[in-house]
């Protein structure tokens, strides 16, 4: 999963961050734009934002 627009000044909210691209773990197939939007709207990727922001 690639997260874009991670701005350190926006910590801890990172409200401008969004999923730029992601793939299904089981198949390696890229998610469609619709699937990416569903994830973005759910805020289910907050932990991934923190990990990428901290370089983990």
N, C-alpha and C positions, 0 to 999 in steps of 0.2 A: 504494500500500500504506500503510495506516495502522497504526502500531504503538502499543499502549497500555501503560501502566504502566512507562514508562521512568523509573527512579529514579536520579538522578545519584550517590547514595550507594552504589549497587550497581555502580559502574564497577569493572572492565571486564566483569563477568559479565552484568549486566542480566538476572538469572535470572527475574524476575517479568514481564518484557516478553513480550507476545504480539501476534500479528497480529489486529487488530480487524476490518479489512476489506481486501479487495484485489479487483482486477478483472483479467481477462485482457487483456494488452496488445493482442492481435490483434483482439479483438471488443468490448472494453469491458464485457463481461458480468461481473457479480460472481461470485466464487468461492463455492462452496457451503460449508457448515459442515464437511463431510467433507474437502474440498480444503484448507481453512484448517488443519484439524487435522493433515493430512499434512505441510504445510509447517512448522507449529510443531514437530512432533516431529522433523523432520530437521535443525533448527538451520541451515538453508540461508539464513536471512535475517539473520544476524549483522551483515553489512555495512550492511544497511538500518537496523538498530537504531542503529549508530554514527552514520550519516549524519543520522538524525532527532534523535538525542540532541545532536549538535553543531550542529543547525540548518542543515545543508548542503542 
